[in-house]
Amino acid sequence: MDDDRRPTLRDTNLGKLSRERFDVLVLGGGINGAVSAASLAARGARVALVDRGDFAGATSQESSNLAWGGIKYLETYEMRLVRELCRARNKLLRCYPSIVHEIRFYTSHPRRFRHARWKLIMGAWLYWAIGGFSTRRPRLLSLGDIAREEPTIEMDGLDGGFEYSDAYLHDNDARFVWSFVRSALDNGCVAANYVEALRSTRENDEWVTLARDVISGLEVPLRSRLLVNACGPYADRVNASMGLRTAHRHVFSKGIHLVVDCLTPNRRVLTFFADDGRLFFVVPMGQKTCVGTTDTPVSGPDVKVTPEDRRFVLDNINKRLRLPRALSERDIIAERCGVRPLVVEAGANADPDWMQLSRKHVIETNAGQRHITIFGGKLTDCINVGEEICAEAQRLGIALPYAGRLWYGEPHAAVREQYFHQALLMRLDDLAAPPGAERLSTRLWRRYGAEALGMLEAVRRDPRMAEVIIETSEYRRCELDEAARREMVVKLEDFLRRRSKISLVVRREDIRRAPGLREACAILFGRDIDAKIAEYFDGTPAAG
Ligand SMILES: Cc1cc2nc3c(=O)[nH]c(=O)nc-3n(C[C@H](O)[C@H](O)[C@H](O)COP(=O)(O)OP(=O)(O)OC[C@H]3O[C@@H](n4cnc5c(N)ncnc54)[C@H](O)[C@@H]3O)c2cc1C
C-alpha cells in the first residue's frame, strides 16, 4: 500500500489473512470456490478465499455461458445427470431472473445425421419433460420455417430442425462468479486475488498454508481448521503438492470459442452438429456473437488456441451459415480457451472414452485430514456445490450458526421495485446511450443489484457519472467508480475481461485507442496509469 492513499479492500484483506485463524480456507476462486465461500460465509463460518490469479481467471471465464440441463447427455443415457442439471438450471432461472435468461436453441438437422430427426425431436420433448415443463415447449421446424425465420442458416443438406429452451448468462460467466465472491465479502469472508497457495501442511490439528502475494512477492502462512481445494483443473497438482492422495482425479478436454460481429439479429442460440458430430453453438454475447466450441482431449490444464482450433470453428460456421462473405481470422474480435476438468476414478484407464465421460461433479472428503476437494462440475450446478460444501463442512465439525440462511439469489422484490421506481422518476433511461445499447436501468440492476441504488445517488449528485467512459463500450463512469471501490480490480485485465466484458466485444486496438482509457485507469488505480496500460498491452508487470 502507498503511504498517500487509503488502503484498498485487497490491502486490508491481505493483512487479515496473515493475522487471523479461519474455520475454512478455500483455495481457488472460480465458480466452485466462489460458491463455497459465499455459502459458508453467509451461514456464519469464518472463511478465507484466495486465488493465485484473478477470481474466475481460469476455466470459469471460458465457458459457453450456458445454464443448461445438458440435453446432449441424453445420448449417453445419463438421465440422472440431465434431471439434476435441469433442476439446477430451473433454480438459477428462478433465483436470478435478471441474470439467467431462458433462450431458444434453434437446431438444424442434417439429412444424413447419425440420429433421425424424429428421434431428436422426441429427445427434445423428453428433455422438456425432465425439466418439469418449466420452459417454453419444443417446436418442430420445417425447412420453410427455417428459411423464413433464420435465413442466415444454410439450408443445403438439411431436412428441417427443432427448437427447444435452455438458459444463458446474460453478463458472462466471470461476472456471475464475481457476484458470489462479492456476496462472500459482504458476509465477512476475507478474500484476496493474486494470492497463490504454495503448499499446505497439518500442524497441531490445523492446516497451515504457505501463500504468496503474487503482486508483492511476500509469503504469509494462512491458518485454517478445514481446507477446501477448489482449484478446478489444477486441483490434482495442489493435492500432490501436499502429498494428499484422492480416490478421484481429473482428465481434461479443451474447448475454444471465437467472438465475432453479430451473425444473426435474433436473440436465440443457433445450434448445429459440427463435422465431428458434436453440438456447436452460435450464442449472443451483447451485440456480438460467440461461436464454439471444440472438445479435444489434452494432457494438462494450460492450453492456448491453435491455428487448427480456429480453422475448425471458422470452417464449421462458414459451412452452416449463409454469410455475405466467409468469416476469416480477421473477423475474430476475441478468443476464449479453457479445459473442462472431467472427473474419473484415480485408478481409471489412462485413455478413457471421452464421449462417455460424465460432466458431473464429485466432492471428495478426507475426514481425518479435514480436507475437501471439488472435482469436475459445471457452472450450472453451482448452487448444489455451495449446499454440499456446507453439509460437508458441518459434518467435519465446522459450526454454521445460520445453517438455514439463504446465500444465493437476487435482492428482494421490494428493493427491485424501489430501484426501478427511482430510476423512472429521474428518467435514467433518457440518458444518451451507444446505438443498440439496452436500457441503462436494466443493465445497472442486473450487474449491481441493490448497489445500483447507490449509483442512482451518484448520478443525482453528478450527472457526469452516467457518461460512457470507454467509447464503443456501454460502461459508465459510476460503474468504474464501483469497480474501483468494491470489485478488487488489481490489473486492467481484471476489469476489461472479467468485471466487464469489454475486451470480449471491443477489439484490442480500439480499446488501446479509446480516449477514455486513461481516465478509466485513473479511476480504477489512482496512479500507475502508464504501468497498468503497459502491463495489459505489452505484458510488462506493473510494480506491486
Ligand atoms: C469450453 C468450455 C465450455 C463450458 N461451457 C459450460 C457451460 O456452458 N455451462 C456450464 O455450466 N459449464 C460449462 N463449462 C464447465 C465450467 O466452465 C467449469 O466446470 C467450471 O468453470 C469449473 O470451475 P472451477 O471453479 O472448478 O475451476 P476454475 O474456474 O478453473 O477455478 C479454479 C481456480 O483455482 C485457482 N488456482 C489454481 N491453483 C491455485 C493455487 N495454488 N492457489 C490459489 N489458487 C489456485 C485458479 O487460478 C482458478 O481461478 C465449460 C467449460 C469449458 C472449458
Ligand as a Chemical Component Dictionary entry (heavy atoms), coordinates in Angstrom:
data_LIG
# 
_chem_comp.id                   LIG 
_chem_comp.type                 NON-POLYMER 
_chem_comp.pdbx_formal_charge   0 
_chem_comp.three_letter_code    LIG 
# 
loop_
_chem_comp_atom.comp_id 
_chem_comp_atom.atom_id 
_chem_comp_atom.alt_atom_id 
_chem_comp_atom.type_symbol 
_chem_comp_atom.charge 
_chem_comp_atom.model_Cartn_x 
_chem_comp_atom.model_Cartn_y 
_chem_comp_atom.model_Cartn_z 
_chem_comp_atom.pdbx_ordinal 
LIG C1  C1  C 0 -15.095 -24.668 -23.295 1  
LIG C2  C2  C 0 -15.915 -24.857 -22.057 2  
LIG C3  C3  C 0 -17.289 -24.634 -22.103 3  
LIG C4  C4  C 0 -18.054 -24.801 -20.958 4  
LIG N1  N1  N 0 -19.377 -24.475 -21.022 5  
LIG C5  C5  C 0 -20.124 -24.561 -19.909 6  
LIG C6  C6  C 0 -21.469 -24.109 -19.941 7  
LIG O1  O1  O 0 -21.948 -23.578 -20.937 8  
LIG N2  N2  N 0 -22.209 -24.247 -18.816 9  
LIG C7  C7  C 0 -21.691 -24.792 -17.673 10 
LIG O2  O2  O 0 -22.427 -24.901 -16.704 11 
LIG N3  N3  N 0 -20.402 -25.188 -17.595 12 
LIG C8  C8  C 0 -19.599 -25.073 -18.685 13 
LIG N4  N4  N 0 -18.283 -25.436 -18.640 14 
LIG C9  C9  C 0 -17.749 -26.001 -17.399 15 
LIG C10 C10 C 0 -17.401 -24.919 -16.378 16 
LIG O3  O3  O 0 -16.858 -23.785 -17.014 17 
LIG C11 C11 C 0 -16.385 -25.453 -15.373 18 
LIG O4  O4  O 0 -16.800 -26.691 -14.875 19 
LIG C12 C12 C 0 -16.199 -24.526 -14.184 20 
LIG O5  O5  O 0 -15.920 -23.223 -14.634 21 
LIG C13 C13 C 0 -15.058 -25.019 -13.308 22 
LIG O6  O6  O 0 -14.938 -24.116 -12.237 23 
LIG P1  P1  P 0 -13.882 -24.340 -11.092 24 
LIG O7  O7  O 0 -14.145 -23.338 -10.049 25 
LIG O8  O8  O 0 -13.877 -25.773 -10.664 26 
LIG O9  O9  O 0 -12.455 -24.140 -11.789 27 
LIG P2  P2  P 0 -11.717 -22.759 -12.259 28 
LIG O10 O10 O 0 -12.666 -21.768 -12.782 29 
LIG O11 O11 O 0 -10.603 -23.183 -13.151 30 
LIG O12 O12 O 0 -11.150 -22.207 -10.906 31 
LIG C14 C14 C 0 -10.014 -22.744 -10.269 32 
LIG C15 C15 C 0 -9.218  -21.590 -9.699  33 
LIG O13 O13 O 0 -8.159  -22.110 -8.885  34 
LIG C16 C16 C 0 -7.076  -21.198 -8.972  35 
LIG N5  N5  N 0 -5.860  -21.860 -8.515  36 
LIG C17 C17 C 0 -5.168  -22.851 -9.113  37 
LIG N6  N6  N 0 -4.093  -23.178 -8.369  38 
LIG C18 C18 C 0 -4.093  -22.365 -7.274  39 
LIG C19 C19 C 0 -3.236  -22.212 -6.143  40 
LIG N7  N7  N 0 -2.141  -22.949 -5.988  41 
LIG N8  N8  N 0 -3.544  -21.263 -5.207  42 
LIG C20 C20 C 0 -4.665  -20.486 -5.352  43 
LIG N9  N9  N 0 -5.491  -20.590 -6.410  44 
LIG C21 C21 C 0 -5.225  -21.523 -7.352  45 
LIG C22 C22 C 0 -7.054  -20.814 -10.448 46 
LIG O14 O14 O 0 -6.358  -19.594 -10.640 47 
LIG C23 C23 C 0 -8.537  -20.742 -10.788 48 
LIG O15 O15 O 0 -9.053  -19.420 -10.759 49 
LIG C24 C24 C 0 -17.460 -25.238 -19.745 50 
LIG C25 C25 C 0 -16.087 -25.439 -19.696 51 
LIG C26 C26 C 0 -15.310 -25.223 -20.823 52 
LIG C27 C27 C 0 -13.827 -25.391 -20.753 53 
# 
loop_
_chem_comp_bond.comp_id 
_chem_comp_bond.atom_id_1 
_chem_comp_bond.atom_id_2 
_chem_comp_bond.value_order 
_chem_comp_bond.pdbx_ordinal 
LIG C1  C2  SING 1  
LIG C2  C3  SING 2  
LIG C2  C26 DOUB 3  
LIG C3  C4  DOUB 4  
LIG C4  N1  SING 5  
LIG C4  C24 SING 6  
LIG N1  C5  DOUB 7  
LIG C5  C6  SING 8  
LIG C5  C8  SING 9  
LIG C6  O1  DOUB 10 
LIG C6  N2  SING 11 
LIG N2  C7  SING 12 
LIG C7  O2  DOUB 13 
LIG C7  N3  SING 14 
LIG N3  C8  DOUB 15 
LIG C8  N4  SING 16 
LIG N4  C9  SING 17 
LIG N4  C24 SING 18 
LIG C9  C10 SING 19 
LIG C10 O3  SING 20 
LIG C10 C11 SING 21 
LIG C11 O4  SING 22 
LIG C11 C12 SING 23 
LIG C12 O5  SING 24 
LIG C12 C13 SING 25 
LIG C13 O6  SING 26 
LIG O6  P1  SING 27 
LIG P1  O7  DOUB 28 
LIG P1  O8  SING 29 
LIG P1  O9  SING 30 
LIG O9  P2  SING 31 
LIG P2  O10 DOUB 32 
LIG P2  O11 SING 33 
LIG P2  O12 SING 34 
LIG O12 C14 SING 35 
LIG C14 C15 SING 36 
LIG C15 O13 SING 37 
LIG C15 C23 SING 38 
LIG O13 C16 SING 39 
LIG C16 N5  SING 40 
LIG C16 C22 SING 41 
LIG N5  C17 SING 42 
LIG N5  C21 SING 43 
LIG C17 N6  DOUB 44 
LIG N6  C18 SING 45 
LIG C18 C19 SING 46 
LIG C18 C21 DOUB 47 
LIG C19 N7  SING 48 
LIG C19 N8  DOUB 49 
LIG N8  C20 SING 50 
LIG C20 N9  DOUB 51 
LIG N9  C21 SING 52 
LIG C22 O14 SING 53 
LIG C22 C23 SING 54 
LIG C23 O15 SING 55 
LIG C24 C25 DOUB 56 
LIG C25 C26 SING 57 
LIG C26 C27 SING 58 
# 
